[in-house]
Amino acid sequence: MPDPSESADEQNAASFNIQRYLNVASRRHMFFLIPLLIGWLLVWGASWVLPARYKSSTLILVEQPTMPKNYVEPNVAGDLQDRLQSITQQILSRTRLLLIIDRLNLYNKGHKQLSGDEKVEAMRKDIEIELVHDNHDQHITAFKIYYSAQDPKVAQLVTGELTDLFINDNLKVRQQQSEDTTQFINDRLDSARASLAEQEAKVRDFEAKHEGELPTQQTSNLQILSGLQSQLQNEEDALNSAKQQGIYLRSLIEHYRAIRSPLPTTQGGPVDLPGIDRELDSLKAKLAALSAHYTDRHPDIQNLKEEIARTEKLKGAFLAGVKGNAKGANQSDDEGVGSDAQNGPALQLESQLRANQAEVSNREHAISALTNRINEYQARLNSEPAVEQQLADLTRGYEQSKANYDGLLKKENDSEMATSMEQMQQGERFKMLDPPSLPQKPDFPDRLKLCGIGVGVGLALGLAIAGGFEFFDGRLHDEGDIKALVPVPLISEIPEIPISSEDQDSKKRMLLGWATAVLVVGAILTGSAFSYLHQ
């Protein structure tokens, strides 16, 4: 259990400490109130001495393109913050700001003449740009422009100039970026067009060089080769028939020469006439057999018909020669005519033999020509795989160039449409929602705020001065100081003997202190009210 006597001592010590502080305040109140008033007056007075500055503001909306992106895709970089920073750097450049400074005659009212760079730096400090973001996706939806000046009309005028610069520069930047994009695509399209023309020329030259060997001509080459082979077969068959006909004609001529002498016959006719008849019968039998399977336009049937006609002519000539030979003895007076009659069939046979030889020669030439053409088309078919591979390589390069060209052509059309949209000011643009304001109250200094700061400064100054005087004062003012100075306990106390003059002086000091406190508090309250009403 704690000692009751100790608790009582602690309570006495606490009350004694409070009393001590009250005594210090009573002794040092003037050292506190006067620095408090002075500190407050200095800060509050400075708020009325500092030149007032007025801030004008405007709100600029970032308006999205009126044309949907599904129809026209913008060809300008979509990062608005980067573009806005770039525009801000351009507007805040030395050249652009000096133009505004010289046109509006800014920063020339002070006693000190500022250089161009100093004016530009001062104007940059007076300009403030605040971005407004969307709460959902943090996109920039608008931004504010502030400008501070000593004259509210100047602040409003400069804010309007800056607003126009931002709006116009955004249009110029977007149009320039759009035109640069279109020009870049046009340059790439020209290069792609030249590459495509080069690839087309290579393919065209290759196709011209390998005419007839291209993969697309394989079917026609096969058809032509098949036709040539059929023609070759027909020519070979016709050549064999002609050669057989030649052999037959030579045999007839030999037989005719053998029977040209006027030898008696049993029936008055040629010895080999039955052979001719048998040949005719054989040919007609072949014709009948072939006619049962083929039409009259078949080459074999036509050849048989020609051979039958020649055989019949030979038979007629042979009969005419035999008759002429039988009459030769009775017509000795006309030997020239008889000689011609005897030689007529032989001449016809020899003429047919010569025609047959010419036909054989023509057939052989035709076969040689057909063989050469067949070899040529066979060589084309053999070379088609290699030609196809080379053409595929060329075509692959052509298709890539064509795809690149088509893609750039579509991009060029889209970019030109986007550029037209930017030129018509239908793209993303800045729109002024709030015109530059004309400030009615100064933005700086905030006199009410400075009044509060002055109170804080005065309090700190008063406490520091009063505490300093109390700390460096070596006098003993109460019982606690004596107990702290003397290490032995006190035996007795001498009571205070009041004096009337001292009481009067004490009362006067108290009244003066209260009057001073009322004066200081009243001054601070009055100054605060005045600052509030005139801010």
Secondary structure as a PSIPRED ss2 file (coil, helix, strand):
# PSIPRED VFORMAT (PSIPRED V4.0)

   1 M C   1.000  0.000  0.000
   2 P C   1.000  0.000  0.000
   3 D C   1.000  0.000  0.000
   4 P H   0.000  1.000  0.000
   5 S H   0.000  1.000  0.000
   6 E H   0.000  1.000  0.000
   7 S H   0.000  1.000  0.000
   8 A H   0.000  1.000  0.000
   9 D H   0.000  1.000  0.000
  10 E H   0.000  1.000  0.000
  11 Q H   0.000  1.000  0.000
  12 N H   0.000  1.000  0.000
  13 A H   0.000  1.000  0.000
  14 A H   0.000  1.000  0.000
  15 S H   0.000  1.000  0.000
  16 F H   0.000  1.000  0.000
  17 N H   0.000  1.000  0.000
  18 I H   0.000  1.000  0.000
  19 Q H   0.000  1.000  0.000
  20 R H   0.000  1.000  0.000
  21 Y H   0.000  1.000  0.000
  22 L H   0.000  1.000  0.000
  23 N H   0.000  1.000  0.000
  24 V H   0.000  1.000  0.000
  25 A H   0.000  1.000  0.000
  26 S H   0.000  1.000  0.000
  27 R H   0.000  1.000  0.000
  28 R H   0.000  1.000  0.000
  29 H H   0.000  1.000  0.000
  30 M H   0.000  1.000  0.000
  31 F H   0.000  1.000  0.000
  32 F H   0.000  1.000  0.000
  33 L H   0.000  1.000  0.000
  34 I H   0.000  1.000  0.000
  35 P H   0.000  1.000  0.000
  36 L H   0.000  1.000  0.000
  37 L H   0.000  1.000  0.000
  38 I H   0.000  1.000  0.000
  39 G H   0.000  1.000  0.000
  40 W H   0.000  1.000  0.000
  41 L H   0.000  1.000  0.000
  42 L H   0.000  1.000  0.000
  43 V H   0.000  1.000  0.000
  44 W H   0.000  1.000  0.000
  45 G H   0.000  1.000  0.000
  46 A H   0.000  1.000  0.000
  47 S H   0.000  1.000  0.000
  48 W H   0.000  1.000  0.000
  49 V H   0.000  1.000  0.000
  50 L C   1.000  0.000  0.000
  51 P C   1.000  0.000  0.000
  52 A C   1.000  0.000  0.000
  53 R E   0.000  0.000  1.000
  54 Y E   0.000  0.000  1.000
  55 K E   0.000  0.000  1.000
  56 S E   0.000  0.000  1.000
  57 S E   0.000  0.000  1.000
  58 T E   0.000  0.000  1.000
  59 L E   0.000  0.000  1.000
  60 I E   0.000  0.000  1.000
  61 L E   0.000  0.000  1.000
  62 V E   0.000  0.000  1.000
  63 E E   0.000  0.000  1.000
  64 Q C   1.000  0.000  0.000
  65 P C   1.000  0.000  0.000
  66 T C   1.000  0.000  0.000
  67 M C   1.000  0.000  0.000
  68 P C   1.000  0.000  0.000
  69 K C   1.000  0.000  0.000
  70 N C   1.000  0.000  0.000
  71 Y C   1.000  0.000  0.000
  72 V C   1.000  0.000  0.000
  73 E C   1.000  0.000  0.000
  74 P C   1.000  0.000  0.000
  75 N C   1.000  0.000  0.000
  76 V C   1.000  0.000  0.000
  77 A C   1.000  0.000  0.000
  78 G C   1.000  0.000  0.000
  79 D C   1.000  0.000  0.000
  80 L H   0.000  1.000  0.000
  81 Q H   0.000  1.000  0.000
  82 D H   0.000  1.000  0.000
  83 R H   0.000  1.000  0.000
  84 L H   0.000  1.000  0.000
  85 Q H   0.000  1.000  0.000
  86 S H   0.000  1.000  0.000
  87 I H   0.000  1.000  0.000
  88 T H   0.000  1.000  0.000
  89 Q H   0.000  1.000  0.000
  90 Q H   0.000  1.000  0.000
  91 I H   0.000  1.000  0.000
  92 L C   1.000  0.000  0.000
  93 S C   1.000  0.000  0.000
  94 R H   0.000  1.000  0.000
  95 T H   0.000  1.000  0.000
  96 R H   0.000  1.000  0.000
  97 L H   0.000  1.000  0.000
  98 L H   0.000  1.000  0.000
  99 L H   0.000  1.000  0.000
 100 I H   0.000  1.000  0.000
 101 I H   0.000  1.000  0.000
 102 D H   0.000  1.000  0.000
 103 R H   0.000  1.000  0.000
 104 L H   0.000  1.000  0.000
 105 N C   1.000  0.000  0.000
 106 L C   1.000  0.000  0.000
 107 Y C   1.000  0.000  0.000
 108 N C   1.000  0.000  0.000
 109 K C   1.000  0.000  0.000
 110 G C   1.000  0.000  0.000
 111 H C   1.000  0.000  0.000
 112 K C   1.000  0.000  0.000
 113 Q C   1.000  0.000  0.000
 114 L C   1.000  0.000  0.000
 115 S C   1.000  0.000  0.000
 116 G H   0.000  1.000  0.000
 117 D H   0.000  1.000  0.000
 118 E H   0.000  1.000  0.000
 119 K H   0.000  1.000  0.000
 120 V H   0.000  1.000  0.000
 121 E H   0.000  1.000  0.000
 122 A H   0.000  1.000  0.000
 123 M H   0.000  1.000  0.000
 124 R H   0.000  1.000  0.000
 125 K H   0.000  1.000  0.000
 126 D H   0.000  1.000  0.000
 127 I E   0.000  0.000  1.000
 128 E E   0.000  0.000  1.000
 129 I E   0.000  0.000  1.000
 130 E E   0.000  0.000  1.000
 131 L E   0.000  0.000  1.000
 132 V E   0.000  0.000  1.000
 133 H E   0.000  0.000  1.000
 134 D C   1.000  0.000  0.000
 135 N C   1.000  0.000  0.000
 136 H C   1.000  0.000  0.000
 137 D C   1.000  0.000  0.000
 138 Q C   1.000  0.000  0.000
 139 H C   1.000  0.000  0.000
 140 I E   0.000  0.000  1.000
 141 T E   0.000  0.000  1.000
 142 A E   0.000  0.000  1.000
 143 F E   0.000  0.000  1.000
 144 K E   0.000  0.000  1.000
 145 I E   0.000  0.000  1.000
 146 Y E   0.000  0.000  1.000
 147 Y E   0.000  0.000  1.000
 148 S E   0.000  0.000  1.000
 149 A E   0.000  0.000  1.000
 150 Q C   1.000  0.000  0.000
 151 D C   1.000  0.000  0.000
 152 P H   0.000  1.000  0.000
 153 K H   0.000  1.000  0.000
 154 V H   0.000  1.000  0.000
 155 A H   0.000  1.000  0.000
 156 Q H   0.000  1.000  0.000
 157 L H   0.000  1.000  0.000
 158 V H   0.000  1.000  0.000
 159 T H   0.000  1.000  0.000
 160 G H   0.000  1.000  0.000
 161 E H   0.000  1.000  0.000
 162 L H   0.000  1.000  0.000
 163 T H   0.000  1.000  0.000
 164 D H   0.000  1.000  0.000
 165 L H   0.000  1.000  0.000
 166 F H   0.000  1.000  0.000
 167 I H   0.000  1.000  0.000
 168 N H   0.000  1.000  0.000
 169 D H   0.000  1.000  0.000
 170 N H   0.000  1.000  0.000
 171 L H   0.000  1.000  0.000
 172 K H   0.000  1.000  0.000
 173 V H   0.000  1.000  0.000
 174 R H   0.000  1.000  0.000
 175 Q H   0.000  1.000  0.000
 176 Q H   0.000  1.000  0.000
 177 Q H   0.000  1.000  0.000
 178 S H   0.000  1.000  0.000
 179 E H   0.000  1.000  0.000
 180 D H   0.000  1.000  0.000
 181 T H   0.000  1.000  0.000
 182 T H   0.000  1.000  0.000
 183 Q H   0.000  1.000  0.000
 184 F H   0.000  1.000  0.000
 185 I H   0.000  1.000  0.000
 186 N H   0.000  1.000  0.000
 187 D H   0.000  1.000  0.000
 188 R H   0.000  1.000  0.000
 189 L H   0.000  1.000  0.000
 190 D H   0.000  1.000  0.000
 191 S H   0.000  1.000  0.000
 192 A H   0.000  1.000  0.000
 193 R H   0.000  1.000  0.000
 194 A H   0.000  1.000  0.000
 195 S H   0.000  1.000  0.000
 196 L H   0.000  1.000  0.000
 197 A H   0.000  1.000  0.000
 198 E H   0.000  1.000  0.000
 199 Q H   0.000  1.000  0.000
 200 E H   0.000  1.000  0.000
 201 A H   0.000  1.000  0.000
 202 K H   0.000  1.000  0.000
 203 V H   0.000  1.000  0.000
 204 R H   0.000  1.000  0.000
 205 D H   0.000  1.000  0.000
 206 F H   0.000  1.000  0.000
 207 E H   0.000  1.000  0.000
 208 A H   0.000  1.000  0.000
 209 K H   0.000  1.000  0.000
 210 H C   1.000  0.000  0.000
 211 E C   1.000  0.000  0.000
 212 G C   1.000  0.000  0.000
 213 E C   1.000  0.000  0.000
 214 L C   1.000  0.000  0.000
 215 P H   0.000  1.000  0.000
 216 T H   0.000  1.000  0.000
 217 Q H   0.000  1.000  0.000
 218 Q H   0.000  1.000  0.000
 219 T H   0.000  1.000  0.000
 220 S H   0.000  1.000  0.000
 221 N H   0.000  1.000  0.000
 222 L H   0.000  1.000  0.000
 223 Q H   0.000  1.000  0.000
 224 I H   0.000  1.000  0.000
 225 L H   0.000  1.000  0.000
 226 S H   0.000  1.000  0.000
 227 G H   0.000  1.000  0.000
 228 L H   0.000  1.000  0.000
 229 Q H   0.000  1.000  0.000
 230 S H   0.000  1.000  0.000
 231 Q H   0.000  1.000  0.000
 232 L H   0.000  1.000  0.000
 233 Q H   0.000  1.000  0.000
 234 N H   0.000  1.000  0.000
 235 E H   0.000  1.000  0.000
 236 E H   0.000  1.000  0.000
 237 D H   0.000  1.000  0.000
 238 A H   0.000  1.000  0.000
 239 L H   0.000  1.000  0.000
 240 N H   0.000  1.000  0.000
 241 S H   0.000  1.000  0.000
 242 A H   0.000  1.000  0.000
 243 K H   0.000  1.000  0.000
 244 Q H   0.000  1.000  0.000
 245 Q H   0.000  1.000  0.000
 246 G H   0.000  1.000  0.000
 247 I H   0.000  1.000  0.000
 248 Y H   0.000  1.000  0.000
 249 L H   0.000  1.000  0.000
 250 R H   0.000  1.000  0.000
 251 S H   0.000  1.000  0.000
 252 L H   0.000  1.000  0.000
 253 I H   0.000  1.000  0.000
 254 E H   0.000  1.000  0.000
 255 H H   0.000  1.000  0.000
 256 Y H   0.000  1.000  0.000
 257 R H   0.000  1.000  0.000
 258 A H   0.000  1.000  0.000
 259 I C   1.000  0.000  0.000
 260 R C   1.000  0.000  0.000
 261 S C   1.000  0.000  0.000
 262 P C   1.000  0.000  0.000
 263 L C   1.000  0.000  0.000
 264 P C   1.000  0.000  0.000
 265 T C   1.000  0.000  0.000
 266 T C   1.000  0.000  0.000
 267 Q C   1.000  0.000  0.000
 268 G C   1.000  0.000  0.000
 269 G C   1.000  0.000  0.000
 270 P C   1.000  0.000  0.000
 271 V C   1.000  0.000  0.000
 272 D C   1.000  0.000  0.000
 273 L H   0.000  1.000  0.000
 274 P H   0.000  1.000  0.000
 275 G H   0.000  1.000  0.000
 276 I H   0.000  1.000  0.000
 277 D H   0.000  1.000  0.000
 278 R H   0.000  1.000  0.000
 279 E H   0.000  1.000  0.000
 280 L H   0.000  1.000  0.000
 281 D H   0.000  1.000  0.000
 282 S H   0.000  1.000  0.000
 283 L H   0.000  1.000  0.000
 284 K H   0.000  1.000  0.000
 285 A H   0.000  1.000  0.000
 286 K H   0.000  1.000  0.000
 287 L H   0.000  1.000  0.000
 288 A H   0.000  1.000  0.000
 289 A H   0.000  1.000  0.000
 290 L H   0.000  1.000  0.000
 291 S H   0.000  1.000  0.000
 292 A C   1.000  0.000  0.000
 293 H C   1.000  0.000  0.000
 294 Y C   1.000  0.000  0.000
 295 T C   1.000  0.000  0.000
 296 D C   1.000  0.000  0.000
 297 R C   1.000  0.000  0.000
 298 H C   1.000  0.000  0.000
 299 P H   0.000  1.000  0.000
 300 D H   0.000  1.000  0.000
 301 I H   0.000  1.000  0.000
 302 Q H   0.000  1.000  0.000
 303 N H   0.000  1.000  0.000
 304 L H   0.000  1.000  0.000
 305 K H   0.000  1.000  0.000
 306 E H   0.000  1.000  0.000
 307 E H   0.000  1.000  0.000
 308 I H   0.000  1.000  0.000
 309 A H   0.000  1.000  0.000
 310 R H   0.000  1.000  0.000
 311 T H   0.000  1.000  0.000
 312 E H   0.000  1.000  0.000
 313 K H   0.000  1.000  0.000
 314 L H   0.000  1.000  0.000
 315 K H   0.000  1.000  0.000
 316 G H   0.000  1.000  0.000
 317 A H   0.000  1.000  0.000
 318 F H   0.000  1.000  0.000
 319 L H   0.000  1.000  0.000
 320 A H   0.000  1.000  0.000
 321 G H   0.000  1.000  0.000
 322 V H   0.000  1.000  0.000
 323 K H   0.000  1.000  0.000
 324 G H   0.000  1.000  0.000
 325 N H   0.000  1.000  0.000
 326 A H   0.000  1.000  0.000
 327 K C   1.000  0.000  0.000
 328 G C   1.000  0.000  0.000
 329 A C   1.000  0.000  0.000
 330 N C   1.000  0.000  0.000
 331 Q C   1.000  0.000  0.000
 332 S C   1.000  0.000  0.000
 333 D C   1.000  0.000  0.000
 334 D C   1.000  0.000  0.000
 335 E H   0.000  1.000  0.000
 336 G H   0.000  1.000  0.000
 337 V H   0.000  1.000  0.000
 338 G H   0.000  1.000  0.000
 339 S H   0.000  1.000  0.000
 340 D H   0.000  1.000  0.000
 341 A H   0.000  1.000  0.000
 342 Q H   0.000  1.000  0.000
 343 N H   0.000  1.000  0.000
 344 G H   0.000  1.000  0.000
 345 P H   0.000  1.000  0.000
 346 A H   0.000  1.000  0.000
 347 L H   0.000  1.000  0.000
 348 Q H   0.000  1.000  0.000
 349 L H   0.000  1.000  0.000
 350 E H   0.000  1.000  0.000
 351 S H   0.000  1.000  0.000
 352 Q H   0.000  1.000  0.000
 353 L H   0.000  1.000  0.000
 354 R H   0.000  1.000  0.000
 355 A H   0.000  1.000  0.000
 356 N H   0.000  1.000  0.000
 357 Q H   0.000  1.000  0.000
 358 A H   0.000  1.000  0.000
 359 E H   0.000  1.000  0.000
 360 V H   0.000  1.000  0.000
 361 S H   0.000  1.000  0.000
 362 N H   0.000  1.000  0.000
 363 R H   0.000  1.000  0.000
 364 E H   0.000  1.000  0.000
 365 H H   0.000  1.000  0.000
 366 A H   0.000  1.000  0.000
 367 I H   0.000  1.000  0.000
 368 S H   0.000  1.000  0.000
 369 A H   0.000  1.000  0.000
 370 L H   0.000  1.000  0.000
 371 T H   0.000  1.000  0.000
 372 N H   0.000  1.000  0.000
 373 R H   0.000  1.000  0.000
 374 I H   0.000  1.000  0.000
 375 N H   0.000  1.000  0.000
 376 E H   0.000  1.000  0.000
 377 Y H   0.000  1.000  0.000
 378 Q H   0.000  1.000  0.000
 379 A H   0.000  1.000  0.000
 380 R H   0.000  1.000  0.000
 381 L H   0.000  1.000  0.000
 382 N H   0.000  1.000  0.000
 383 S H   0.000  1.000  0.000
 384 E H   0.000  1.000  0.000
 385 P H   0.000  1.000  0.000
 386 A H   0.000  1.000  0.000
 387 V H   0.000  1.000  0.000
 388 E H   0.000  1.000  0.000
 389 Q H   0.000  1.000  0.000
 390 Q H   0.000  1.000  0.000
 391 L H   0.000  1.000  0.000
 392 A H   0.000  1.000  0.000
 393 D H   0.000  1.000  0.000
 394 L H   0.000  1.000  0.000
 395 T H   0.000  1.000  0.000
 396 R H   0.000  1.000  0.000
 397 G H   0.000  1.000  0.000
 398 Y H   0.000  1.000  0.000
 399 E H   0.000  1.000  0.000
 400 Q H   0.000  1.000  0.000
 401 S H   0.000  1.000  0.000
 402 K H   0.000  1.000  0.000
 403 A H   0.000  1.000  0.000
 404 N H   0.000  1.000  0.000
 405 Y H   0.000  1.000  0.000
 406 D H   0.000  1.000  0.000
 407 G H   0.000  1.000  0.000
 408 L H   0.000  1.000  0.000
 409 L H   0.000  1.000  0.000
 410 K H   0.000  1.000  0.000
 411 K H   0.000  1.000  0.000
 412 E H   0.000  1.000  0.000
 413 N H   0.000  1.000  0.000
 414 D H   0.000  1.000  0.000
 415 S H   0.000  1.000  0.000
 416 E H   0.000  1.000  0.000
 417 M H   0.000  1.000  0.000
 418 A H   0.000  1.000  0.000
 419 T H   0.000  1.000  0.000
 420 S H   0.000  1.000  0.000
 421 M H   0.000  1.000  0.000
 422 E H   0.000  1.000  0.000
 423 Q H   0.000  1.000  0.000
 424 M C   1.000  0.000  0.000
 425 Q C   1.000  0.000  0.000
 426 Q C   1.000  0.000  0.000
 427 G C   1.000  0.000  0.000
 428 E C   1.000  0.000  0.000
 429 R E   0.000  0.000  1.000
 430 F E   0.000  0.000  1.000
 431 K E   0.000  0.000  1.000
 432 M E   0.000  0.000  1.000
 433 L E   0.000  0.000  1.000
 434 D E   0.000  0.000  1.000
 435 P C   1.000  0.000  0.000
 436 P C   1.000  0.000  0.000
 437 S C   1.000  0.000  0.000
 438 L C   1.000  0.000  0.000
 439 P C   1.000  0.000  0.000
 440 Q C   1.000  0.000  0.000
 441 K C   1.000  0.000  0.000
 442 P C   1.000  0.000  0.000
 443 D C   1.000  0.000  0.000
 444 F E   0.000  0.000  1.000
 445 P C   1.000  0.000  0.000
 446 D C   1.000  0.000  0.000
 447 R H   0.000  1.000  0.000
 448 L H   0.000  1.000  0.000
 449 K H   0.000  1.000  0.000
 450 L H   0.000  1.000  0.000
 451 C H   0.000  1.000  0.000
 452 G H   0.000  1.000  0.000
 453 I H   0.000  1.000  0.000
 454 G H   0.000  1.000  0.000
 455 V H   0.000  1.000  0.000
 456 G H   0.000  1.000  0.000
 457 V H   0.000  1.000  0.000
 458 G H   0.000  1.000  0.000
 459 L H   0.000  1.000  0.000
 460 A H   0.000  1.000  0.000
 461 L H   0.000  1.000  0.000
 462 G H   0.000  1.000  0.000
 463 L H   0.000  1.000  0.000
 464 A H   0.000  1.000  0.000
 465 I H   0.000  1.000  0.000
 466 A H   0.000  1.000  0.000
 467 G H   0.000  1.000  0.000
 468 G H   0.000  1.000  0.000
 469 F H   0.000  1.000  0.000
 470 E H   0.000  1.000  0.000
 471 F H   0.000  1.000  0.000
 472 F H   0.000  1.000  0.000
 473 D C   1.000  0.000  0.000
 474 G C   1.000  0.000  0.000
 475 R C   1.000  0.000  0.000
 476 L C   1.000  0.000  0.000
 477 H C   1.000  0.000  0.000
 478 D C   1.000  0.000  0.000
 479 E H   0.000  1.000  0.000
 480 G H   0.000  1.000  0.000
 481 D H   0.000  1.000  0.000
 482 I H   0.000  1.000  0.000
 483 K H   0.000  1.000  0.000
 484 A H   0.000  1.000  0.000
 485 L H   0.000  1.000  0.000
 486 V C   1.000  0.000  0.000
 487 P C   1.000  0.000  0.000
 488 V C   1.000  0.000  0.000
 489 P C   1.000  0.000  0.000
 490 L C   1.000  0.000  0.000
 491 I C   1.000  0.000  0.000
 492 S C   1.000  0.000  0.000
 493 E C   1.000  0.000  0.000
 494 I C   1.000  0.000  0.000
 495 P C   1.000  0.000  0.000
 496 E C   1.000  0.000  0.000
 497 I C   1.000  0.000  0.000
 498 P C   1.000  0.000  0.000
 499 I C   1.000  0.000  0.000
 500 S H   0.000  1.000  0.000
 501 S H   0.000  1.000  0.000
 502 E H   0.000  1.000  0.000
 503 D H   0.000  1.000  0.000
 504 Q H   0.000  1.000  0.000
 505 D H   0.000  1.000  0.000
 506 S H   0.000  1.000  0.000
 507 K H   0.000  1.000  0.000
 508 K H   0.000  1.000  0.000
 509 R H   0.000  1.000  0.000
 510 M H   0.000  1.000  0.000
 511 L H   0.000  1.000  0.000
 512 L H   0.000  1.000  0.000
 513 G H   0.000  1.000  0.000
 514 W H   0.000  1.000  0.000
 515 A H   0.000  1.000  0.000
 516 T H   0.000  1.000  0.000
 517 A H   0.000  1.000  0.000
 518 V H   0.000  1.000  0.000
 519 L H   0.000  1.000  0.000
 520 V H   0.000  1.000  0.000
 521 V H   0.000  1.000  0.000
 522 G H   0.000  1.000  0.000
 523 A H   0.000  1.000  0.000
 524 I H   0.000  1.000  0.000
 525 L H   0.000  1.000  0.000
 526 T H   0.000  1.000  0.000
 527 G H   0.000  1.000  0.000
 528 S H   0.000  1.000  0.000
 529 A H   0.000  1.000  0.000
 530 F H   0.000  1.000  0.000
 531 S H   0.000  1.000  0.000
 532 Y H   0.000  1.000  0.000
 533 L H   0.000  1.000  0.000
 534 H C   1.000  0.000  0.000
 535 Q C   1.000  0.000  0.000
